[in-house]
């Protein structure tokens, strides 16, 4: 006898409940028991929560939780062809960009690529300490034969971070100009920021082939774009209103105010958002190795799968070095912007 039989009997719903179809899918408790290798003893539950599965035991007309999850899956699969028809041409340039960047970073000789990257760091940071550290990190990665895979990871970061900035900054500008639009976009950003990173991969695997680079590219962009949007919005909203009024007094239109006043003053905040986007891209590119993203994440995954401790730790050290390189370079560039801003 199920716990809530008496409730449905008292409500006079027994005949209706018994008309439901039995033999449905396993309950969530049974599913979790298969995953964990153990099941909960029903006798130990004195007063079970009236969940769907518990109520289904007493009334077959009530759907089970697994039926709800199956309905979500059916809805997604029904819309899959339509979504793929729309998204495939829209996202194909992302595949081209990722594949091209991987080809360039993989095919370029180290004696050309490394000096160019070190020169880029110097131009951005103008810091001898940061530039020297970056050079030393690349030399170390080369000595341990991890330079090639590190460059693959770096190429993905460059492409995905660039797209995040190109898309995120305009979105941040738009929501900074409209409180109503901000109230709509912020819950979406909250969802993207709190959704577990592995969950991003689930619908994308159904939509795209695992061999398509846009699969992991979209996952990285969705995961990493949030900070640059938020901090662009925040930076523009923090611009002193007295300066905006002065710009209005000079007869500036909206475009002139944006380009000449708001964006320059918000640039430190925007660069801080770019820094966070870079770090989140690097974190996601490791997880994206589960769906064929090349680079250091593949070696980390190999270390986990084959219990190769040394392989996983050394690859993790390479990822740490890349994170420090990107963080120090972007922060040095931000410090230069702040110094320029203070002098003006």
Secondary structure as the mmCIF struct_conf table of DSSP 4:
data_model
#
loop_
_struct_conf.conf_type_id
_struct_conf.id
_struct_conf.beg_label_comp_id
_struct_conf.beg_label_asym_id
_struct_conf.beg_label_seq_id
_struct_conf.end_label_comp_id
_struct_conf.end_label_asym_id
_struct_conf.end_label_seq_id
TURN_TY1_P TURN_TY1_P1 UNK A 3 UNK A 4
HELX_RH_AL_P HELX_RH_AL_P1 UNK A 5 UNK A 10
TURN_TY1_P TURN_TY1_P2 UNK A 11 UNK A 12
HELX_RH_AL_P HELX_RH_AL_P2 UNK A 14 UNK A 17
TURN_TY1_P TURN_TY1_P3 UNK A 18 UNK A 19
BEND BEND1 UNK A 20 UNK A 20
HELX_LH_PP_P HELX_LH_PP_P1 UNK A 25 UNK A 27
HELX_RH_AL_P HELX_RH_AL_P3 UNK A 28 UNK A 36
TURN_TY1_P TURN_TY1_P4 UNK A 37 UNK A 37
HELX_RH_3T_P HELX_RH_3T_P1 UNK A 42 UNK A 44
BEND BEND2 UNK A 46 UNK A 47
HELX_RH_AL_P HELX_RH_AL_P4 UNK A 52 UNK A 58
TURN_TY1_P TURN_TY1_P5 UNK A 60 UNK A 61
BEND BEND3 UNK A 62 UNK A 62
HELX_LH_PP_P HELX_LH_PP_P2 UNK A 63 UNK A 64
HELX_RH_AL_P HELX_RH_AL_P5 UNK A 65 UNK A 107
BEND BEND4 UNK A 108 UNK A 108
HELX_RH_AL_P HELX_RH_AL_P6 UNK A 110 UNK A 125
HELX_RH_AL_P HELX_RH_AL_P7 UNK A 128 UNK A 143
TURN_TY1_P TURN_TY1_P6 UNK A 144 UNK A 145
HELX_RH_AL_P HELX_RH_AL_P8 UNK A 147 UNK A 176
TURN_TY1_P TURN_TY1_P7 UNK A 177 UNK A 177
HELX_RH_AL_P HELX_RH_AL_P9 UNK A 179 UNK A 194
BEND BEND5 UNK A 195 UNK A 195
TURN_TY1_P TURN_TY1_P8 UNK A 197 UNK A 198
HELX_RH_AL_P HELX_RH_AL_P10 UNK A 199 UNK A 207
BEND BEND6 UNK A 208 UNK A 208
TURN_TY1_P TURN_TY1_P9 UNK A 210 UNK A 211
HELX_RH_AL_P HELX_RH_AL_P11 UNK A 213 UNK A 224
BEND BEND7 UNK A 225 UNK A 225
HELX_RH_AL_P HELX_RH_AL_P12 UNK A 226 UNK A 237
TURN_TY1_P TURN_TY1_P10 UNK A 238 UNK A 238
BEND BEND8 UNK A 239 UNK A 239
HELX_RH_AL_P HELX_RH_AL_P13 UNK A 241 UNK A 249
TURN_TY1_P TURN_TY1_P11 UNK A 250 UNK A 251
HELX_RH_AL_P HELX_RH_AL_P14 UNK A 254 UNK A 257
HELX_RH_PI_P HELX_RH_PI_P1 UNK A 258 UNK A 262
HELX_RH_AL_P HELX_RH_AL_P15 UNK A 263 UNK A 287
HELX_RH_3T_P HELX_RH_3T_P2 UNK A 288 UNK A 291
TURN_TY1_P TURN_TY1_P12 UNK A 292 UNK A 292
BEND BEND9 UNK A 295 UNK A 295
HELX_RH_AL_P HELX_RH_AL_P16 UNK A 296 UNK A 305
TURN_TY1_P TURN_TY1_P13 UNK A 306 UNK A 307
HELX_RH_AL_P HELX_RH_AL_P17 UNK A 309 UNK A 343
#
